[in-house]
Amino acid sequence: MAFGRLERAKGSEPMSDINVTPLVDVMLVLVVIFIITAPLLASSIRLDLPKTDAAKPGDPPKFVTLVVDKSGQVFFNDKMVTRHEMVLALTDAARADAQTEVQLRADQSVPYGRVVEVMGEAQKAGLNRIGFVADAPAVATPPGPAASR
């Protein structure tokens, strides 16, 4: 004991190191923000374009829907039609716009010949753009360990 003082245990010293983890987190958030906003800033050129009648916005593509169900019955734009009504409707659509697309949906059990007949009628009417509509296959789940036993 020196001069009647009590010795004290040395307390914890103040921490002098910078905690880098929050700094890195903030920097990563800022990088993501800049990545998202950079394309928006680059395309913000303000222009006063001249006016003209020749530069009209394009009309959205037109289409008609043909459906052949499993019994072979044809539907034009979701309305059941006979063969004669289908030909008239396709001809009217072709007269209105020759670039009209036919979206053909057919049940998988419909014979190929029936689908070809419907396609032929569309082509005879003057509609040569035919698109086939299909569903995406169901995603199969991989077998688990119990299924492989």
Backbone hydrogen bonds, N-H to C=O, Kabsch-Sander energy under -0.5 kcal/mol:
donor,donor_aa,acceptor,acceptor_aa,energy
3,F,1,M,-0.7
5,R,2,A,-1.4
20,V,18,I,-0.8
23,L,19,N,-0.6
24,V,20,V,-2.5
25,D,21,T,-2.3
26,V,22,P,-2.4
27,M,23,L,-2.1
28,L,24,V,-2.5
29,V,25,D,-2.1
30,L,26,V,-2.2
31,V,27,M,-2.2
32,V,28,L,-2.2
33,I,29,V,-2.3
34,F,30,L,-2.4
35,I,31,V,-2.4
36,I,32,V,-2.1
37,T,33,I,-2.4
38,A,34,F,-2.0
41,L,37,T,-1.9
42,A,38,A,-1.9
43,S,39,P,-1.4
44,S,41,L,-1.0
46,R,44,S,-0.5
47,L,45,I,-0.5
49,L,47,L,-0.7
56,K,54,A,-0.8
64,V,101,E,-2.6
66,L,64,V,-0.5
66,L,103,Q,-2.4
67,V,75,F,-2.4
68,V,105,R,-2.7
69,D,67,V,-0.6
69,D,73,Q,-2.2
72,G,69,D,-2.2
74,V,81,V,-0.6
75,F,67,V,-2.5
76,F,79,K,-2.8
77,N,65,T,-3.3
77,N,75,F,-0.6
79,K,76,F,-1.0
81,V,74,V,-2.3
86,M,82,T,-2.4
87,V,83,R,-2.2
88,L,84,H,-2.3
89,A,85,E,-2.5
90,L,86,M,-2.7
91,T,87,V,-2.4
92,D,88,L,-2.5
93,A,89,A,-2.2
94,A,90,L,-2.2
95,R,91,T,-2.3
96,A,92,D,-2.1
97,D,93,A,-2.1
100,T,97,D,-1.5
101,E,62,K,-2.5
102,V,129,R,-3.2
103,Q,64,V,-3.1
103,Q,101,E,-0.6
104,L,102,V,-0.8
104,L,131,G,-3.3
105,R,66,L,-2.9
105,R,103,Q,-0.6
107,D,68,V,-2.3
110,V,107,D,-1.8
114,R,111,P,-0.8
115,V,111,P,-1.4
116,V,112,Y,-2.3
117,E,113,G,-2.0
118,V,114,R,-1.9
119,M,115,V,-2.3
120,G,116,V,-2.6
121,E,117,E,-2.2
122,A,118,V,-1.9
123,Q,119,M,-2.2
124,K,120,G,-2.6
125,A,121,E,-1.7
126,G,122,A,-0.5
126,G,123,Q,-0.9
127,L,122,A,-2.5
128,N,126,G,-0.8
129,R,100,T,-0.5
130,I,128,N,-0.9
131,G,102,V,-3.4
133,V,104,L,-2.5
133,V,131,G,-0.5
140,A,138,A,-0.5
148,S,144,G,-1.0
149,R,146,A,-0.8
